[in-house]
Amino acid sequence: MKVLSLYGQDLEQVRVIYQTEKGSPTAPRNLPPIAGRIAWARQLFRRIEAPMKMFKKNPDILKVRQRDVYYYYYYYY
């Protein structure tokens, strides 16, 4: 399924962003450093969480063989 493969690409992009910027993430303006890091992490999480909620509501999408790979990325990365 095209939708699931696009989600997999997005998961990989979020993983790379997290790995490269976790030491000094780009924080929104006018936020203290710790609050900026929290906001940055939450933004990345929301980016991968929203599609996963839709997939869980529609289980027919997840009947693809690649599903297990994306579940692993979502839950363990």
mmCIF file of the N, C-alpha and C atoms, coordinates in Angstrom:
data_MODEL
# 
_entry.id   MODEL 
# 
loop_
_atom_site.group_PDB 
_atom_site.id 
_atom_site.type_symbol 
_atom_site.label_atom_id 
_atom_site.label_alt_id 
_atom_site.label_comp_id 
_atom_site.label_asym_id 
_atom_site.label_entity_id 
_atom_site.label_seq_id 
_atom_site.pdbx_PDB_ins_code 
_atom_site.Cartn_x 
_atom_site.Cartn_y 
_atom_site.Cartn_z 
_atom_site.occupancy 
_atom_site.B_iso_or_equiv 
_atom_site.pdbx_formal_charge 
_atom_site.auth_seq_id 
_atom_site.auth_comp_id 
_atom_site.auth_asym_id 
_atom_site.auth_atom_id 
_atom_site.pdbx_PDB_model_num 
ATOM 1   N N  . MET A 1 1  ? 0.821  -1.169 0.000  1.00 0.00 ? 1  MET A N  1 
ATOM 2   C CA . MET A 1 1  ? 0.000  0.000  0.000  1.00 0.00 ? 1  MET A CA 1 
ATOM 3   C C  . MET A 1 1  ? 0.877  1.248  0.000  1.00 0.00 ? 1  MET A C  1 
ATOM 4   N N  . LYS A 1 2  ? 0.523  2.164  -0.817 1.00 0.00 ? 2  LYS A N  1 
ATOM 5   C CA . LYS A 1 2  ? 1.292  3.403  -0.974 1.00 0.00 ? 2  LYS A CA 1 
ATOM 6   C C  . LYS A 1 2  ? 1.271  4.237  0.313  1.00 0.00 ? 2  LYS A C  1 
ATOM 7   N N  . VAL A 1 3  ? 0.127  4.300  0.962  1.00 0.00 ? 3  VAL A N  1 
ATOM 8   C CA . VAL A 1 3  ? -0.002 5.103  2.177  1.00 0.00 ? 3  VAL A CA 1 
ATOM 9   C C  . VAL A 1 3  ? 0.934  4.578  3.263  1.00 0.00 ? 3  VAL A C  1 
ATOM 10  N N  . LEU A 1 4  ? 0.976  3.279  3.403  1.00 0.00 ? 4  LEU A N  1 
ATOM 11  C CA . LEU A 1 4  ? 1.808  2.686  4.440  1.00 0.00 ? 4  LEU A CA 1 
ATOM 12  C C  . LEU A 1 4  ? 3.287  2.882  4.139  1.00 0.00 ? 4  LEU A C  1 
ATOM 13  N N  . SER A 1 5  ? 3.672  2.801  2.880  1.00 0.00 ? 5  SER A N  1 
ATOM 14  C CA . SER A 1 5  ? 5.083  3.014  2.547  1.00 0.00 ? 5  SER A CA 1 
ATOM 15  C C  . SER A 1 5  ? 5.473  4.477  2.746  1.00 0.00 ? 5  SER A C  1 
ATOM 16  N N  . LEU A 1 6  ? 4.571  5.405  2.464  1.00 0.00 ? 6  LEU A N  1 
ATOM 17  C CA . LEU A 1 6  ? 4.856  6.817  2.725  1.00 0.00 ? 6  LEU A CA 1 
ATOM 18  C C  . LEU A 1 6  ? 5.003  7.075  4.222  1.00 0.00 ? 6  LEU A C  1 
ATOM 19  N N  . TYR A 1 7  ? 4.186  6.399  5.012  1.00 0.00 ? 7  TYR A N  1 
ATOM 20  C CA . TYR A 1 7  ? 4.302  6.526  6.464  1.00 0.00 ? 7  TYR A CA 1 
ATOM 21  C C  . TYR A 1 7  ? 5.647  5.976  6.933  1.00 0.00 ? 7  TYR A C  1 
ATOM 22  N N  . GLY A 1 8  ? 6.083  4.892  6.345  1.00 0.00 ? 8  GLY A N  1 
ATOM 23  C CA . GLY A 1 8  ? 7.393  4.332  6.680  1.00 0.00 ? 8  GLY A CA 1 
ATOM 24  C C  . GLY A 1 8  ? 8.513  5.302  6.365  1.00 0.00 ? 8  GLY A C  1 
ATOM 25  N N  . GLN A 1 9  ? 8.409  6.002  5.247  1.00 0.00 ? 9  GLN A N  1 
ATOM 26  C CA . GLN A 1 9  ? 9.415  7.004  4.904  1.00 0.00 ? 9  GLN A CA 1 
ATOM 27  C C  . GLN A 1 9  ? 9.399  8.148  5.915  1.00 0.00 ? 9  GLN A C  1 
ATOM 28  N N  . ASP A 1 10 ? 8.210  8.543  6.333  1.00 0.00 ? 10 ASP A N  1 
ATOM 29  C CA . ASP A 1 10 ? 8.106  9.607  7.322  1.00 0.00 ? 10 ASP A CA 1 
ATOM 30  C C  . ASP A 1 10 ? 8.695  9.164  8.661  1.00 0.00 ? 10 ASP A C  1 
ATOM 31  N N  . LEU A 1 11 ? 8.467  7.929  9.046  1.00 0.00 ? 11 LEU A N  1 
ATOM 32  C CA . LEU A 1 11 ? 9.068  7.410  10.274 1.00 0.00 ? 11 LEU A CA 1 
ATOM 33  C C  . LEU A 1 11 ? 10.589 7.470  10.197 1.00 0.00 ? 11 LEU A C  1 
ATOM 34  N N  . GLU A 1 12 ? 11.126 7.096  9.063  1.00 0.00 ? 12 GLU A N  1 
ATOM 35  C CA . GLU A 1 12 ? 12.577 7.122  8.887  1.00 0.00 ? 12 GLU A CA 1 
ATOM 36  C C  . GLU A 1 12 ? 13.107 8.559  8.943  1.00 0.00 ? 12 GLU A C  1 
ATOM 37  N N  . GLN A 1 13 ? 12.394 9.495  8.349  1.00 0.00 ? 13 GLN A N  1 
ATOM 38  C CA . GLN A 1 13 ? 12.812 10.899 8.400  1.00 0.00 ? 13 GLN A CA 1 
ATOM 39  C C  . GLN A 1 13 ? 12.799 11.424 9.832  1.00 0.00 ? 13 GLN A C  1 
ATOM 40  N N  . VAL A 1 14 ? 11.776 11.091 10.575 1.00 0.00 ? 14 VAL A N  1 
ATOM 41  C CA . VAL A 1 14 ? 11.689 11.535 11.971 1.00 0.00 ? 14 VAL A CA 1 
ATOM 42  C C  . VAL A 1 14 ? 12.820 10.916 12.782 1.00 0.00 ? 14 VAL A C  1 
ATOM 43  N N  . ARG A 1 15 ? 13.138 9.665  12.524 1.00 0.00 ? 15 ARG A N  1 
ATOM 44  C CA . ARG A 1 15 ? 14.237 9.007  13.240 1.00 0.00 ? 15 ARG A CA 1 
ATOM 45  C C  . ARG A 1 15 ? 15.555 9.708  12.960 1.00 0.00 ? 15 ARG A C  1 
ATOM 46  N N  . VAL A 1 16 ? 15.804 10.040 11.694 1.00 0.00 ? 16 VAL A N  1 
ATOM 47  C CA . VAL A 1 16 ? 17.042 10.720 11.325 1.00 0.00 ? 16 VAL A CA 1 
ATOM 48  C C  . VAL A 1 16 ? 17.101 12.113 11.955 1.00 0.00 ? 16 VAL A C  1 
ATOM 49  N N  . ILE A 1 17 ? 15.995 12.844 11.914 1.00 0.00 ? 17 ILE A N  1 
ATOM 50  C CA . ILE A 1 17 ? 15.946 14.168 12.535 1.00 0.00 ? 17 ILE A CA 1 
ATOM 51  C C  . ILE A 1 17 ? 16.241 14.064 14.027 1.00 0.00 ? 17 ILE A C  1 
ATOM 52  N N  . TYR A 1 18 ? 15.634 13.093 14.668 1.00 0.00 ? 18 TYR A N  1 
ATOM 53  C CA . TYR A 1 18 ? 15.848 12.924 16.101 1.00 0.00 ? 18 TYR A CA 1 
ATOM 54  C C  . TYR A 1 18 ? 17.305 12.594 16.406 1.00 0.00 ? 18 TYR A C  1 
ATOM 55  N N  . GLN A 1 19 ? 17.870 11.666 15.663 1.00 0.00 ? 19 GLN A N  1 
ATOM 56  C CA . GLN A 1 19 ? 19.253 11.247 15.914 1.00 0.00 ? 19 GLN A CA 1 
ATOM 57  C C  . GLN A 1 19 ? 20.246 12.380 15.682 1.00 0.00 ? 19 GLN A C  1 
ATOM 58  N N  . THR A 1 20 ? 20.008 13.202 14.666 1.00 0.00 ? 20 THR A N  1 
ATOM 59  C CA . THR A 1 20 ? 20.972 14.256 14.348 1.00 0.00 ? 20 THR A CA 1 
ATOM 60  C C  . THR A 1 20 ? 20.816 15.489 15.233 1.00 0.00 ? 20 THR A C  1 
ATOM 61  N N  . GLU A 1 21 ? 19.600 15.790 15.688 1.00 0.00 ? 21 GLU A N  1 
ATOM 62  C CA . GLU A 1 21 ? 19.366 17.030 16.429 1.00 0.00 ? 21 GLU A CA 1 
ATOM 63  C C  . GLU A 1 21 ? 19.108 16.844 17.918 1.00 0.00 ? 21 GLU A C  1 
ATOM 64  N N  . LYS A 1 22 ? 19.171 15.626 18.419 1.00 0.00 ? 22 LYS A N  1 
ATOM 65  C CA . LYS A 1 22 ? 18.786 15.424 19.821 1.00 0.00 ? 22 LYS A CA 1 
ATOM 66  C C  . LYS A 1 22 ? 19.727 16.111 20.802 1.00 0.00 ? 22 LYS A C  1 
ATOM 67  N N  . GLY A 1 23 ? 20.962 16.356 20.420 1.00 0.00 ? 23 GLY A N  1 
ATOM 68  C CA . GLY A 1 23 ? 21.894 17.036 21.306 1.00 0.00 ? 23 GLY A CA 1 
ATOM 69  C C  . GLY A 1 23 ? 21.574 18.509 21.466 1.00 0.00 ? 23 GLY A C  1 
ATOM 70  N N  . SER A 1 24 ? 21.191 19.153 20.386 1.00 0.00 ? 24 SER A N  1 
ATOM 71  C CA . SER A 1 24 ? 20.829 20.578 20.438 1.00 0.00 ? 24 SER A CA 1 
ATOM 72  C C  . SER A 1 24 ? 19.695 20.830 19.448 1.00 0.00 ? 24 SER A C  1 
ATOM 73  N N  . PRO A 1 25 ? 18.470 20.481 19.827 1.00 0.00 ? 25 PRO A N  1 
ATOM 74  C CA . PRO A 1 25 ? 17.344 20.632 18.905 1.00 0.00 ? 25 PRO A CA 1 
ATOM 75  C C  . PRO A 1 25 ? 17.003 22.095 18.632 1.00 0.00 ? 25 PRO A C  1 
ATOM 76  N N  . THR A 1 26 ? 16.387 22.315 17.495 1.00 0.00 ? 26 THR A N  1 
ATOM 77  C CA . THR A 1 26 ? 15.931 23.642 17.126 1.00 0.00 ? 26 THR A CA 1 
ATOM 78  C C  . THR A 1 26 ? 14.683 23.964 17.942 1.00 0.00 ? 26 THR A C  1 
ATOM 79  N N  . ALA A 1 27 ? 14.803 24.933 18.822 1.00 0.00 ? 27 ALA A N  1 
ATOM 80  C CA . ALA A 1 27 ? 13.685 25.276 19.707 1.00 0.00 ? 27 ALA A CA 1 
ATOM 81  C C  . ALA A 1 27 ? 12.895 26.443 19.127 1.00 0.00 ? 27 ALA A C  1 
ATOM 82  N N  . PRO A 1 28 ? 11.603 26.466 19.378 1.00 0.00 ? 28 PRO A N  1 
ATOM 83  C CA . PRO A 1 28 ? 10.800 27.620 18.964 1.00 0.00 ? 28 PRO A CA 1 
ATOM 84  C C  . PRO A 1 28 ? 11.275 28.899 19.673 1.00 0.00 ? 28 PRO A C  1 
ATOM 85  N N  . ARG A 1 29 ? 11.004 30.022 19.069 1.00 0.00 ? 29 ARG A N  1 
ATOM 86  C CA . ARG A 1 29 ? 11.421 31.298 19.661 1.00 0.00 ? 29 ARG A CA 1 
ATOM 87  C C  . ARG A 1 29 ? 10.655 31.573 20.954 1.00 0.00 ? 29 ARG A C  1 
ATOM 88  N N  . ASN A 1 30 ? 11.294 32.330 21.814 1.00 0.00 ? 30 ASN A N  1 
ATOM 89  C CA . ASN A 1 30 ? 10.697 32.809 23.068 1.00 0.00 ? 30 ASN A CA 1 
ATOM 90  C C  . ASN A 1 30 ? 10.325 31.694 24.038 1.00 0.00 ? 30 ASN A C  1 
ATOM 91  N N  . LEU A 1 31 ? 11.034 30.586 23.964 1.00 0.00 ? 31 LEU A N  1 
ATOM 92  C CA . LEU A 1 31 ? 10.822 29.518 24.940 1.00 0.00 ? 31 LEU A CA 1 
ATOM 93  C C  . LEU A 1 31 ? 12.131 29.267 25.688 1.00 0.00 ? 31 LEU A C  1 
ATOM 94  N N  . PRO A 1 32 ? 12.052 28.959 26.962 1.00 0.00 ? 32 PRO A N  1 
ATOM 95  C CA . PRO A 1 32 ? 13.269 28.563 27.683 1.00 0.00 ? 32 PRO A CA 1 
ATOM 96  C C  . PRO A 1 32 ? 13.843 27.283 27.059 1.00 0.00 ? 32 PRO A C  1 
ATOM 97  N N  . PRO A 1 33 ? 15.112 27.030 27.240 1.00 0.00 ? 33 PRO A N  1 
ATOM 98  C CA . PRO A 1 33 ? 15.754 25.875 26.588 1.00 0.00 ? 33 PRO A CA 1 
ATOM 99  C C  . PRO A 1 33 ? 15.073 24.526 26.858 1.00 0.00 ? 33 PRO A C  1 
ATOM 100 N N  . ILE A 1 34 ? 14.724 24.255 28.083 1.00 0.00 ? 34 ILE A N  1 
ATOM 101 C CA . ILE A 1 34 ? 14.107 22.964 28.411 1.00 0.00 ? 34 ILE A CA 1 
ATOM 102 C C  . ILE A 1 34 ? 12.718 22.863 27.796 1.00 0.00 ? 34 ILE A C  1 
ATOM 103 N N  . ALA A 1 35 ? 11.934 23.912 27.912 1.00 0.00 ? 35 ALA A N  1 
ATOM 104 C CA . ALA A 1 35 ? 10.592 23.905 27.308 1.00 0.00 ? 35 ALA A CA 1 
ATOM 105 C C  . ALA A 1 35 ? 10.689 23.777 25.790 1.00 0.00 ? 35 ALA A C  1 
ATOM 106 N N  . GLY A 1 36 ? 11.705 24.393 25.194 1.00 0.00 ? 36 GLY A N  1 
ATOM 107 C CA . GLY A 1 36 ? 11.910 24.277 23.751 1.00 0.00 ? 36 GLY A CA 1 
ATOM 108 C C  . GLY A 1 36 ? 12.220 22.854 23.342 1.00 0.00 ? 36 GLY A C  1 
ATOM 109 N N  . ARG A 1 37 ? 13.029 22.179 24.128 1.00 0.00 ? 37 ARG A N  1 
ATOM 110 C CA . ARG A 1 37 ? 13.355 20.767 23.820 1.00 0.00 ? 37 ARG A CA 1 
ATOM 111 C C  . ARG A 1 37 ? 12.132 19.867 23.962 1.00 0.00 ? 37 ARG A C  1 
ATOM 112 N N  . ILE A 1 38 ? 11.337 20.132 24.969 1.00 0.00 ? 38 ILE A N  1 
ATOM 113 C CA . ILE A 1 38 ? 10.101 19.354 25.157 1.00 0.00 ? 38 ILE A CA 1 
ATOM 114 C C  . ILE A 1 38 ? 9.159  19.583 23.991 1.00 0.00 ? 38 ILE A C  1 
ATOM 115 N N  . ALA A 1 39 ? 9.003  20.844 23.582 1.00 0.00 ? 39 ALA A N  1 
ATOM 116 C CA . ALA A 1 39 ? 8.129  21.162 22.441 1.00 0.00 ? 39 ALA A CA 1 
ATOM 117 C C  . ALA A 1 39 ? 8.635  20.496 21.176 1.00 0.00 ? 39 ALA A C  1 
ATOM 118 N N  . TRP A 1 40 ? 9.948  20.483 20.980 1.00 0.00 ? 40 TRP A N  1 
ATOM 119 C CA . TRP A 1 40 ? 10.549 19.836 19.806 1.00 0.00 ? 40 TRP A CA 1 
ATOM 120 C C  . TRP A 1 40 ? 10.247 18.337 19.792 1.00 0.00 ? 40 TRP A C  1 
ATOM 121 N N  . ALA A 1 41 ? 10.432 17.681 20.929 1.00 0.00 ? 41 ALA A N  1 
ATOM 122 C CA . ALA A 1 41 ? 10.174 16.241 21.017 1.00 0.00 ? 41 ALA A CA 1 
ATOM 123 C C  . ALA A 1 41 ? 8.694  15.928 20.803 1.00 0.00 ? 41 ALA A C  1 
ATOM 124 N N  . ARG A 1 42 ? 7.828  16.734 21.371 1.00 0.00 ? 42 ARG A N  1 
ATOM 125 C CA . ARG A 1 42 ? 6.388  16.514 21.190 1.00 0.00 ? 42 ARG A CA 1 
ATOM 126 C C  . ARG A 1 42 ? 5.969  16.705 19.737 1.00 0.00 ? 42 ARG A C  1 
ATOM 127 N N  . GLN A 1 43 ? 6.571  17.683 19.083 1.00 0.00 ? 43 GLN A N  1 
ATOM 128 C CA . GLN A 1 43 ? 6.261  17.914 17.668 1.00 0.00 ? 43 GLN A CA 1 
ATOM 129 C C  . GLN A 1 43 ? 6.634  16.697 16.831 1.00 0.00 ? 43 GLN A C  1 
ATOM 130 N N  . LEU A 1 44 ? 7.802  16.124 17.083 1.00 0.00 ? 44 LEU A N  1 
ATOM 131 C CA . LEU A 1 44 ? 8.203  14.918 16.348 1.00 0.00 ? 44 LEU A CA 1 
ATOM 132 C C  . LEU A 1 44 ? 7.252  13.760 16.645 1.00 0.00 ? 44 LEU A C  1 
ATOM 133 N N  . PHE A 1 45 ? 6.869  13.624 17.917 1.00 0.00 ? 45 PHE A N  1 
ATOM 134 C CA . PHE A 1 45 ? 5.961  12.541 18.284 1.00 0.00 ? 45 PHE A CA 1 
ATOM 135 C C  . PHE A 1 45 ? 4.609  12.703 17.608 1.00 0.00 ? 45 PHE A C  1 
ATOM 136 N N  . ARG A 1 46 ? 4.068  13.928 17.597 1.00 0.00 ? 46 ARG A N  1 
ATOM 137 C CA . ARG A 1 46 ? 2.773  14.158 16.938 1.00 0.00 ? 46 ARG A CA 1 
ATOM 138 C C  . ARG A 1 46 ? 2.841  13.855 15.450 1.00 0.00 ? 46 ARG A C  1 
ATOM 139 N N  . ARG A 1 47 ? 3.986  14.103 14.858 1.00 0.00 ? 47 ARG A N  1 
ATOM 140 C CA . ARG A 1 47 ? 4.158  13.850 13.426 1.00 0.00 ? 47 ARG A CA 1 
ATOM 141 C C  . ARG A 1 47 ? 3.999  12.370 13.101 1.00 0.00 ? 47 ARG A C  1 
ATOM 142 N N  . ILE A 1 48 ? 4.424  11.486 13.995 1.00 0.00 ? 48 ILE A N  1 
ATOM 143 C CA . ILE A 1 48 ? 4.274  10.049 13.718 1.00 0.00 ? 48 ILE A CA 1 
ATOM 144 C C  . ILE A 1 48 ? 3.034  9.459  14.368 1.00 0.00 ? 48 ILE A C  1 
ATOM 145 N N  . GLU A 1 49 ? 2.506  10.120 15.382 1.00 0.00 ? 49 GLU A N  1 
ATOM 146 C CA . GLU A 1 49 ? 1.357  9.575  16.110 1.00 0.00 ? 49 GLU A CA 1 
ATOM 147 C C  . GLU A 1 49 ? 0.041  9.714  15.342 1.00 0.00 ? 49 GLU A C  1 
ATOM 148 N N  . ALA A 1 50 ? -0.176 10.834 14.684 1.00 0.00 ? 50 ALA A N  1 
ATOM 149 C CA . ALA A 1 50 ? -1.454 11.079 14.007 1.00 0.00 ? 50 ALA A CA 1 
ATOM 150 C C  . ALA A 1 50 ? -1.768 10.024 12.945 1.00 0.00 ? 50 ALA A C  1 
ATOM 151 N N  . PRO A 1 51 ? -0.842 9.706  12.048 1.00 0.00 ? 51 PRO A N  1 
ATOM 152 C CA . PRO A 1 51 ? -1.158 8.655  11.074 1.00 0.00 ? 51 PRO A CA 1 
ATOM 153 C C  . PRO A 1 51 ? -1.380 7.284  11.725 1.00 0.00 ? 51 PRO A C  1 
ATOM 154 N N  . MET A 1 52 ? -0.617 6.989  12.791 1.00 0.00 ? 52 MET A N  1 
ATOM 155 C CA . MET A 1 52 ? -0.779 5.694  13.442 1.00 0.00 ? 52 MET A CA 1 
ATOM 156 C C  . MET A 1 52 ? -2.164 5.574  14.064 1.00 0.00 ? 52 MET A C  1 
ATOM 157 N N  . LYS A 1 53 ? -2.718 6.660  14.585 1.00 0.00 ? 53 LYS A N  1 
ATOM 158 C CA . LYS A 1 53 ? -4.080 6.621  15.130 1.00 0.00 ? 53 LYS A CA 1 
ATOM 159 C C  . LYS A 1 53 ? -5.089 6.286  14.035 1.00 0.00 ? 53 LYS A C  1 
ATOM 160 N N  . MET A 1 54 ? -4.884 6.853  12.853 1.00 0.00 ? 54 MET A N  1 
ATOM 161 C CA . MET A 1 54 ? -5.796 6.561  11.742 1.00 0.00 ? 54 MET A CA 1 
ATOM 162 C C  . MET A 1 54 ? -5.660 5.108  11.297 1.00 0.00 ? 54 MET A C  1 
ATOM 163 N N  . PHE A 1 55 ? -4.437 4.600  11.297 1.00 0.00 ? 55 PHE A N  1 
ATOM 164 C CA . PHE A 1 55 ? -4.239 3.204  10.915 1.00 0.00 ? 55 PHE A CA 1 
ATOM 165 C C  . PHE A 1 55 ? -4.913 2.262  11.905 1.00 0.00 ? 55 PHE A C  1 
ATOM 166 N N  . LYS A 1 56 ? -4.869 2.608  13.178 1.00 0.00 ? 56 LYS A N  1 
ATOM 167 C CA . LYS A 1 56 ? -5.506 1.766  14.190 1.00 0.00 ? 56 LYS A CA 1 
ATOM 168 C C  . LYS A 1 56 ? -7.024 1.792  14.069 1.00 0.00 ? 56 LYS A C  1 
ATOM 169 N N  . LYS A 1 57 ? -7.576 2.932  13.649 1.00 0.00 ? 57 LYS A N  1 
ATOM 170 C CA . LYS A 1 57 ? -9.025 3.018  13.452 1.00 0.00 ? 57 LYS A CA 1 
ATOM 171 C C  . LYS A 1 57 ? -9.480 2.234  12.232 1.00 0.00 ? 57 LYS A C  1 
ATOM 172 N N  . ASN A 1 58 ? -8.618 2.095  11.251 1.00 0.00 ? 58 ASN A N  1 
ATOM 173 C CA . ASN A 1 58 ? -8.946 1.375  10.026 1.00 0.00 ? 58 ASN A CA 1 
ATOM 174 C C  . ASN A 1 58 ? -7.992 0.190  9.883  1.00 0.00 ? 58 ASN A C  1 
ATOM 175 N N  . PRO A 1 59 ? -8.290 -0.938 10.506 1.00 0.00 ? 59 PRO A N  1 
ATOM 176 C CA . PRO A 1 59 ? -7.360 -2.069 10.524 1.00 0.00 ? 59 PRO A CA 1 
ATOM 177 C C  . PRO A 1 59 ? -7.134 -2.719 9.151  1.00 0.00 ? 59 PRO A C  1 
ATOM 178 N N  . ASP A 1 60 ? -7.970 -2.434 8.168  1.00 0.00 ? 60 ASP A N  1 
ATOM 179 C CA . ASP A 1 60 ? -7.752 -3.026 6.841  1.00 0.00 ? 60 ASP A CA 1 
ATOM 180 C C  . ASP A 1 60 ? -6.462 -2.529 6.201  1.00 0.00 ? 60 ASP A C  1 
ATOM 181 N N  . ILE A 1 61 ? -6.072 -1.322 6.539  1.00 0.00 ? 61 ILE A N  1 
ATOM 182 C CA . ILE A 1 61 ? -4.824 -0.783 5.998  1.00 0.00 ? 61 ILE A CA 1 
ATOM 183 C C  . ILE A 1 61 ? -3.644 -1.577 6.525  1.00 0.00 ? 61 ILE A C  1 
ATOM 184 N N  . LEU A 1 62 ? -3.763 -2.053 7.739  1.00 0.00 ? 62 LEU A N  1 
ATOM 185 C CA . LEU A 1 62 ? -2.635 -2.722 8.382  1.00 0.00 ? 62 LEU A CA 1 
ATOM 186 C C  . LEU A 1 62 ? -2.539 -4.206 8.075  1.00 0.00 ? 62 LEU A C  1 
ATOM 187 N N  . LYS A 1 63 ? -3.258 -4.689 7.085  1.00 0.00 ? 63 LYS A N  1 
ATOM 188 C CA . LYS A 1 63 ? -3.181 -6.097 6.721  1.00 0.00 ? 63 LYS A CA 1 
ATOM 189 C C  . LYS A 1 63 ? -2.104 -6.352 5.682  1.00 0.00 ? 63 LYS A C  1 
ATOM 190 N N  . VAL A 1 64 ? -1.166 -5.466 5.598  1.00 0.00 ? 64 VAL A N  1 
ATOM 191 C CA . VAL A 1 64 ? -0.071 -5.575 4.642  1.00 0.00 ? 64 VAL A CA 1 
ATOM 192 C C  . VAL A 1 64 ? 1.123  -6.207 5.349  1.00 0.00 ? 64 VAL A C  1 
ATOM 193 N N  . ARG A 1 65 ? 1.943  -6.892 4.605  1.00 0.00 ? 65 ARG A N  1 
ATOM 194 C CA . ARG A 1 65 ? 3.075  -7.599 5.169  1.00 0.00 ? 65 ARG A CA 1 
ATOM 195 C C  . ARG A 1 65 ? 4.076  -6.642 5.843  1.00 0.00 ? 65 ARG A C  1 
ATOM 196 N N  . GLN A 1 66 ? 4.203  -5.440 5.342  1.00 0.00 ? 66 GLN A N  1 
ATOM 197 C CA . GLN A 1 66 ? 5.158  -4.478 5.886  1.00 0.00 ? 66 GLN A CA 1 
ATOM 198 C C  . GLN A 1 66 ? 4.699  -3.871 7.204  1.00 0.00 ? 66 GLN A C  1 
ATOM 199 N N  . ARG A 1 67 ? 3.507  -4.158 7.593  1.00 0.00 ? 67 ARG A N  1 
ATOM 200 C CA . ARG A 1 67 ? 2.944  -3.580 8.807  1.00 0.00 ? 67 ARG A CA 1 
ATOM 201 C C  . ARG A 1 67 ? 3.843  -3.790 10.013 1.00 0.00 ? 67 ARG A C  1 
ATOM 202 N N  . ASP A 1 68 ? 4.390  -4.970 10.180 1.00 0.00 ? 68 ASP A N  1 
ATOM 203 C CA . ASP A 1 68 ? 5.198  -5.279 11.345 1.00 0.00 ? 68 ASP A CA 1 
ATOM 204 C C  . ASP A 1 68 ? 6.446  -4.405 11.415 1.00 0.00 ? 68 ASP A C  1 
ATOM 205 N N  . VAL A 1 69 ? 7.013  -4.108 10.272 1.00 0.00 ? 69 VAL A N  1 
ATOM 206 C CA . VAL A 1 69 ? 8.192  -3.247 10.239 1.00 0.00 ? 69 VAL A CA 1 
ATOM 207 C C  . VAL A 1 69 ? 7.853  -1.859 10.740 1.00 0.00 ? 69 VAL A C  1 
ATOM 208 N N  . TYR A 1 70 ? 6.728  -1.311 10.299 1.00 0.00 ? 70 TYR A N  1 
ATOM 209 C CA . TYR A 1 70 ? 6.342  0.029  10.714 1.00 0.00 ? 70 TYR A CA 1 
ATOM 210 C C  . TYR A 1 70 ? 5.908  0.065  12.171 1.00 0.00 ? 70 TYR A C  1 
ATOM 211 N N  . TYR A 1 71 ? 5.277  -0.981 12.641 1.00 0.00 ? 71 TYR A N  1 
ATOM 212 C CA . TYR A 1 71 ? 4.956  -1.061 14.065 1.00 0.00 ? 71 TYR A CA 1 
ATOM 213 C C  . TYR A 1 71 ? 6.242  -1.018 14.889 1.00 0.00 ? 71 TYR A C  1 
ATOM 214 N N  . TYR A 1 72 ? 7.235  -1.767 14.444 1.00 0.00 ? 72 TYR A N  1 
ATOM 215 C CA . TYR A 1 72 ? 8.506  -1.799 15.155 1.00 0.00 ? 72 TYR A CA 1 
ATOM 216 C C  . TYR A 1 72 ? 9.121  -0.408 15.199 1.00 0.00 ? 72 TYR A C  1 
ATOM 217 N N  . TYR A 1 73 ? 9.151  0.277  14.079 1.00 0.00 ? 73 TYR A N  1 
ATOM 218 C CA . TYR A 1 73 ? 9.696  1.639  14.032 1.00 0.00 ? 73 TYR A CA 1 
ATOM 219 C C  . TYR A 1 73 ? 8.928  2.556  14.969 1.00 0.00 ? 73 TYR A C  1 
ATOM 220 N N  . TYR A 1 74 ? 7.618  2.449  14.963 1.00 0.00 ? 74 TYR A N  1 
ATOM 221 C CA . TYR A 1 74 ? 6.781  3.348  15.771 1.00 0.00 ? 74 TYR A CA 1 
ATOM 222 C C  . TYR A 1 74 ? 7.022  3.120  17.267 1.00 0.00 ? 74 TYR A C  1 
ATOM 223 N N  . TYR A 1 75 ? 7.051  1.875  17.678 1.00 0.00 ? 75 TYR A N  1 
ATOM 224 C CA . TYR A 1 75 ? 7.116  1.577  19.101 1.00 0.00 ? 75 TYR A CA 1 
ATOM 225 C C  . TYR A 1 75 ? 8.525  1.511  19.679 1.00 0.00 ? 75 TYR A C  1 
ATOM 226 N N  . TYR A 1 76 ? 9.532  1.221  18.879 1.00 0.00 ? 76 TYR A N  1 
ATOM 227 C CA . TYR A 1 76 ? 10.854 0.986  19.438 1.00 0.00 ? 76 TYR A CA 1 
ATOM 228 C C  . TYR A 1 76 ? 11.923 1.982  19.028 1.00 0.00 ? 76 TYR A C  1 
ATOM 229 N N  . TYR A 1 77 ? 11.627 2.915  18.137 1.00 0.00 ? 77 TYR A N  1 
ATOM 230 C CA . TYR A 1 77 ? 12.636 3.919  17.788 1.00 0.00 ? 77 TYR A CA 1 
ATOM 231 C C  . TYR A 1 77 ? 12.388 5.198  18.500 1.00 0.00 ? 77 TYR A C  1 
# 
